[in-house]
């Protein structure tokens, strides 16, 4: 349900941000927690970008949304940056007008360029701001807003934001449900996987990772004789058609490839080991459920935040970190063989992940927002 600058909706809260699922899913989880606490959907206004995933996913959740022009600024001089700056400026004045008319009680900033216009407008209008950071190292938009925020909700005490409260990173309700009651057998029945197998789930976001995909293909062939292993490979949309699948024997390792997995909660519930990148949402979900992992941080992530995310798990013995340059077929095969041969190690790693999990993060942030609205 898109909103316009002239709409009469008067939200109690504004949620600012989007662009990618890593920003949107935590925000939607907080919205769900607010609604559970009696806030009507019509009292929430999501301010995002026309170019972001929020243009579709937020209206689908029944949350009113105001979509602004603009795109991210590149870290180099270019004509595109001039166009981006013009779009962001236009978006700022639109957001300023909307927020000035509606005067929400508080703003939740999720980060990303899509949050900038609303957050700067909130600063100008002196509307209380709560920044929710998804990564162990804060992004540029949240570092800017964090200087003016009443409170910053962070995933770890090492996150570099002021006035911080460690809430964890919100995870989807389906992940919370698995965290509350994990049933590996039922999950494997739904996926058609034998209960006795060691299940290795491999994924790297909706687009996927060519580095991980290619290394995994070789690793599967190097583990071809391991009939106890079941590799569930979410390849991603970018390379699904062109990806060269591994050759596996009929009686050896079992391998299933899919382009996209819509039910990640069931896959994670069934998994003994995950191989993936280390985005903020992935790390939050692994720790909420309690799953051992091999993490390959994206080397070009801003401020190397994926490495810091991965270290949140590796520091407690819950994950093995493999540098992108070292992510080879041989290295992944070694880890798959070594870890699957010791079920007790996988269990210990999973318990360690669970020890730092915060499946109630959305509830914590919703409570902070409600407190901020009452006592700005």
VMD Tcl script that draws the C-alpha trace (Angstrom):
set ca {
  {0.00 0.00 0.00}
  {2.15 2.87 -1.26}
  {1.80 6.23 0.51}
  {2.13 9.63 -1.08}
  {3.38 12.93 0.28}
  {-0.22 14.12 0.54}
  {-1.61 11.05 2.28}
  {-3.54 11.53 5.54}
  {-1.87 8.55 7.25}
  {-0.35 9.69 10.54}
  {2.14 7.05 11.63}
  {3.27 6.57 15.18}
  {6.55 5.20 13.87}
  {8.63 5.64 10.76}
  {10.91 2.82 9.62}
  {13.70 4.12 7.38}
  {15.84 1.91 5.20}
  {15.95 -0.90 2.72}
  {17.68 -1.73 -0.50}
  {18.56 -5.31 0.36}
  {16.99 -8.14 2.32}
  {19.67 -7.67 4.98}
  {18.09 -4.33 5.88}
  {14.46 -5.15 5.10}
  {13.93 -8.46 6.92}
  {15.08 -7.12 10.33}
  {12.83 -4.10 9.85}
  {9.81 -6.23 8.99}
  {10.50 -8.37 12.05}
  {10.44 -5.27 14.26}
  {7.22 -4.13 12.58}
  {5.68 -7.52 13.38}
  {6.75 -7.14 17.02}
  {5.22 -3.65 17.19}
  {1.97 -4.95 15.74}
  {1.93 -7.71 18.36}
  {2.16 -4.95 20.98}
  {-0.94 -3.18 19.66}
  {0.50 -0.80 17.08}
  {-1.74 -0.82 14.00}
  {-0.11 -1.34 10.62}
  {-1.50 2.04 9.57}
  {0.50 3.67 12.37}
  {3.76 2.55 10.77}
  {5.19 4.24 7.69}
  {8.15 2.69 5.91}
  {10.32 5.21 4.05}
  {12.58 3.59 1.49}
  {13.81 3.73 -2.08}
  {12.02 3.09 -5.35}
  {15.04 1.05 -6.40}
  {15.10 -1.23 -3.36}
  {13.47 -4.56 -2.57}
  {11.20 -2.75 -0.11}
  {9.14 -1.50 -3.06}
  {7.60 -4.98 -3.24}
  {8.24 -6.72 0.07}
  {6.96 -4.01 2.41}
  {3.55 -3.51 0.73}
  {3.23 -7.31 0.62}
  {3.47 -7.25 4.43}
  {0.65 -4.71 4.61}
  {2.86 -1.84 5.81}
  {2.31 1.60 4.21}
  {5.41 2.69 2.31}
  {6.73 5.96 0.95}
  {9.23 5.36 -1.85}
  {11.75 8.09 -2.57}
  {14.03 8.77 -5.49}
  {17.79 8.41 -5.21}
  {20.49 5.79 -5.20}
  {23.74 5.13 -3.34}
  {26.83 7.28 -3.77}
  {29.87 5.52 -5.21}
  {33.26 6.09 -3.63}
  {34.68 7.82 -6.70}
  {34.05 10.90 -8.79}
  {31.54 10.21 -11.53}
  {28.59 11.69 -13.40}
  {26.45 9.02 -11.77}
  {27.29 10.45 -8.36}
  {25.95 13.84 -9.43}
  {22.68 12.23 -10.47}
  {22.62 10.23 -7.23}
  {23.18 13.36 -5.15}
  {20.35 15.14 -6.97}
  {18.03 12.19 -6.32}
  {18.97 12.02 -2.65}
  {18.39 15.76 -2.28}
  {14.94 15.45 -3.83}
  {14.21 12.48 -1.58}
  {15.32 14.44 1.48}
  {12.91 17.32 0.84}
  {10.05 14.90 0.22}
  {10.80 13.05 3.47}
  {11.20 16.34 5.35}
  {7.76 17.51 4.19}
  {6.08 14.21 5.10}
  {7.69 13.94 8.54}
  {7.03 17.62 9.33}
  {3.33 17.11 8.62}
  {2.97 13.82 10.48}
  {5.40 14.15 13.38}
  {5.89 10.46 14.21}
  {6.82 9.57 17.77}
  {10.08 7.93 16.73}
  {12.11 6.79 13.72}
  {13.76 3.40 13.34}
  {16.83 3.64 11.09}
  {17.91 0.39 9.44}
  {20.87 1.69 7.43}
  {21.65 1.82 3.73}
  {21.29 4.81 1.43}
  {17.52 4.29 1.49}
  {17.45 5.42 5.13}
  {19.40 8.66 4.71}
  {16.60 11.01 3.66}
  {14.27 10.08 6.52}
  {17.02 9.99 9.13}
  {18.43 13.40 8.20}
  {14.87 14.77 8.18}
  {14.38 13.32 11.64}
  {17.56 14.98 12.85}
  {16.44 18.35 11.45}
  {12.97 17.99 13.01}
  {14.35 16.64 16.30}
  {12.30 13.46 16.13}
  {13.79 10.73 18.38}
  {15.83 8.22 16.41}
  {16.67 4.60 17.18}
  {19.36 3.14 14.94}
  {19.33 -0.63 14.39}
  {22.62 -1.93 13.01}
  {22.72 -5.42 11.50}
  {26.49 -5.90 11.33}
  {29.36 -6.00 13.79}
  {30.80 -2.93 12.03}
  {28.32 -0.15 11.37}
  {27.56 1.17 7.89}
  {28.05 4.80 6.91}
  {24.37 5.79 7.15}
  {24.04 4.40 10.66}
  {27.33 5.95 11.76}
  {25.98 9.32 10.65}
  {22.60 8.84 12.32}
  {24.17 7.21 15.37}
  {25.71 10.54 16.40}
  {22.22 11.93 16.86}
  {20.32 8.80 17.90}
  {18.85 8.38 21.36}
  {19.89 4.74 21.29}
  {21.65 2.36 18.90}
  {20.53 -1.28 18.88}
  {23.54 -3.42 17.93}
  {24.31 -7.11 17.38}
  {27.50 -7.13 19.45}
  {29.29 -5.10 22.06}
  {32.14 -4.59 19.56}
  {29.85 -2.67 17.18}
  {31.22 0.84 16.84}
  {28.21 3.04 17.58}
  {27.52 5.37 20.53}
  {24.66 4.99 23.02}
  {24.50 1.31 22.14}
  {22.36 -1.45 23.58}
  {23.16 -5.03 22.58}
  {19.86 -6.40 21.34}
  {21.03 -8.73 18.61}
  {19.96 -8.55 14.98}
  {16.25 -9.31 14.40}
  {15.49 -12.57 12.60}
  {12.36 -13.63 10.75}
  {9.45 -15.09 12.76}
  {9.98 -18.44 11.01}
  {13.54 -18.56 12.38}
  {12.29 -17.67 15.87}
  {9.84 -20.56 15.62}
  {12.66 -22.97 14.75}
  {14.75 -21.54 17.57}
  {11.93 -22.17 20.03}
  {11.32 -25.75 18.88}
  {13.82 -27.33 16.50}
  {12.77 -30.65 14.97}
  {15.46 -31.91 12.59}
  {13.54 -35.08 11.71}
  {10.38 -33.23 10.69}
  {12.42 -30.73 8.67}
  {14.23 -33.51 6.84}
  {10.93 -35.22 6.11}
  {9.67 -32.02 4.50}
  {12.83 -31.79 2.38}
  {13.00 -35.49 1.56}
  {16.36 -36.03 3.28}
  {17.34 -39.16 5.18}
  {17.43 -38.73 8.94}
  {20.82 -40.45 9.19}
  {22.67 -38.12 6.79}
  {24.98 -35.29 7.81}
  {23.29 -32.36 6.09}
  {25.48 -29.57 4.76}
  {23.57 -26.47 3.62}
  {25.44 -24.14 1.25}
  {24.17 -20.70 0.25}
  {25.29 -17.11 -0.27}
  {22.29 -14.84 -0.62}
  {19.76 -14.58 -3.45}
  {22.40 -13.99 -6.13}
  {24.84 -16.55 -4.79}
  {28.64 -16.57 -4.77}
  {30.66 -17.82 -7.72}
  {33.68 -18.42 -5.48}
  {31.76 -20.63 -3.06}
  {29.79 -22.36 -5.81}
  {32.87 -23.36 -7.79}
  {34.81 -24.46 -4.72}
  {31.87 -26.51 -3.51}
  {31.49 -28.30 -6.84}
  {35.08 -29.52 -6.57}
  {34.69 -30.35 -2.89}
  {31.64 -32.52 -3.59}
  {33.63 -34.51 -6.15}
  {36.50 -34.90 -3.67}
  {33.99 -36.28 -1.16}
  {32.28 -38.48 -3.74}
  {32.66 -41.68 -1.69}
  {30.97 -40.21 1.39}
  {27.50 -41.73 1.21}
  {26.74 -40.30 4.67}
  {26.81 -36.70 3.38}
  {23.89 -34.79 1.90}
  {24.83 -31.42 0.36}
  {21.94 -29.02 -0.19}
  {23.28 -26.32 -2.49}
  {21.40 -23.06 -3.05}
  {23.29 -21.78 -6.10}
  {21.64 -18.40 -6.50}
  {19.96 -16.69 -9.43}
  {23.05 -15.22 -11.07}
  {24.90 -18.44 -11.88}
  {22.20 -21.10 -11.74}
  {21.91 -21.62 -15.49}
  {25.64 -21.60 -16.24}
  {26.95 -23.37 -13.12}
  {28.79 -26.62 -13.89}
  {27.34 -29.19 -11.50}
  {29.61 -31.74 -9.83}
  {29.61 -35.33 -11.04}
  {28.49 -37.64 -8.24}
  {28.21 -41.45 -8.16}
  {24.84 -43.09 -7.65}
  {25.95 -44.73 -4.39}
  {28.11 -41.94 -2.97}
  {27.58 -38.42 -1.71}
  {24.12 -37.04 -2.21}
  {23.86 -33.62 -3.81}
  {20.84 -31.43 -4.50}
  {21.02 -28.08 -6.23}
  {18.33 -25.39 -6.31}
  {18.32 -21.87 -7.69}
  {16.58 -20.32 -4.70}
  {15.22 -21.67 -1.43}
  {12.01 -19.97 -0.30}
  {11.88 -21.93 2.97}
  {15.28 -21.23 4.51}
  {13.90 -21.86 7.98}
  {13.26 -25.53 7.16}
  {16.67 -25.90 5.49}
  {18.44 -24.45 8.52}
  {16.36 -26.58 10.86}
  {17.52 -29.69 8.97}
  {21.20 -28.70 8.66}
  {24.15 -29.96 10.71}
  {26.63 -27.60 9.03}
  {26.31 -24.42 6.98}
  {28.79 -23.07 4.44}
  {28.04 -19.47 3.52}
  {29.02 -15.84 3.44}
  {28.72 -14.01 6.74}
  {26.15 -11.29 6.29}
  {24.50 -9.92 9.41}
  {21.23 -11.80 8.93}
  {22.99 -15.11 8.23}
  {25.08 -14.84 11.39}
  {22.01 -13.88 13.41}
  {20.05 -16.87 12.11}
  {22.91 -19.33 12.69}
  {23.24 -18.18 16.29}
  {19.49 -18.02 16.94}
  {19.05 -21.66 15.91}
  {22.50 -22.93 16.93}
  {24.24 -24.30 13.81}
  {27.92 -24.99 13.16}
  {29.29 -23.11 10.19}
  {32.13 -22.52 7.77}
  {32.04 -18.83 6.90}
  {33.67 -17.18 3.88}
  {33.46 -13.40 4.44}
  {32.89 -11.29 1.34}
  {36.23 -9.49 0.94}
  {34.73 -6.34 -0.60}
  {32.12 -5.81 2.11}
  {32.26 -2.21 3.39}
  {34.62 -1.85 6.36}
  {35.25 -5.59 6.14}
  {32.09 -6.05 8.17}
  {31.54 -9.65 7.10}
  {34.84 -10.67 8.67}
  {33.83 -9.00 11.92}
  {30.44 -10.73 11.70}
  {32.13 -14.10 11.25}
  {34.42 -13.44 14.20}
  {31.37 -13.09 16.45}
  {30.84 -16.82 15.89}
  {34.43 -17.98 15.54}
  {35.42 -16.27 18.80}
  {33.17 -18.67 20.74}
  {34.14 -21.73 18.71}
  {30.95 -21.81 16.63}
  {32.46 -21.25 13.18}
  {35.54 -21.80 11.05}
  {36.51 -18.76 8.98}
  {37.92 -19.35 5.49}
  {39.30 -16.32 3.65}
  {37.84 -15.81 0.21}
  {41.21 -16.42 -1.45}
  {41.54 -19.71 0.46}
  {38.07 -20.94 -0.45}
  {39.14 -23.81 -2.70}
  {37.72 -27.24 -3.43}
  {40.51 -28.81 -1.38}
  {39.91 -26.60 1.66}
  {36.15 -27.10 1.68}
  {36.54 -30.86 1.18}
  {38.96 -31.03 4.13}
  {36.50 -29.21 6.38}
  {33.50 -31.23 5.20}
  {35.32 -34.48 5.90}
  {36.86 -33.35 9.19}
  {33.73 -31.86 10.73}
  {31.28 -34.51 9.53}
  {33.53 -37.23 10.95}
  {33.05 -35.76 14.42}
  {29.34 -35.28 15.15}
  {30.16 -34.21 18.68}
  {32.21 -31.32 17.29}
  {29.28 -30.13 15.19}
  {27.05 -30.34 18.24}
  {29.54 -28.39 20.36}
  {29.87 -25.71 17.67}
  {26.10 -25.48 17.36}
  {25.72 -25.07 21.12}
  {28.37 -22.34 21.07}
  {26.48 -20.50 18.33}
  {23.28 -20.81 20.31}
  {24.97 -19.37 23.40}
  {25.29 -15.96 21.71}
  {21.98 -16.11 19.82}
  {19.33 -13.49 20.43}
  {16.13 -14.72 18.78}
  {14.18 -12.09 20.73}
  {16.04 -9.18 19.11}
  {12.95 -7.85 17.31}
  {11.03 -7.80 20.60}
  {13.87 -5.96 22.33}
  {14.02 -3.29 19.63}
  {10.23 -2.90 19.56}
  {10.25 -2.33 23.32}
  {13.01 0.27 22.96}
  {10.97 2.07 20.31}
  {7.86 2.09 22.47}
  {9.86 3.43 25.40}
  {11.41 6.10 23.19}
  {7.98 7.14 21.96}
  {6.73 7.55 25.54}
  {9.88 9.22 26.89}
  {11.63 11.03 24.02}
}
mol new
graphics top color blue
foreach p $ca { graphics top sphere $p radius 0.5 }
foreach p [lrange $ca 0 end-1] q [lrange $ca 1 end] { graphics top cylinder $p $q radius 0.2 }
display resetview
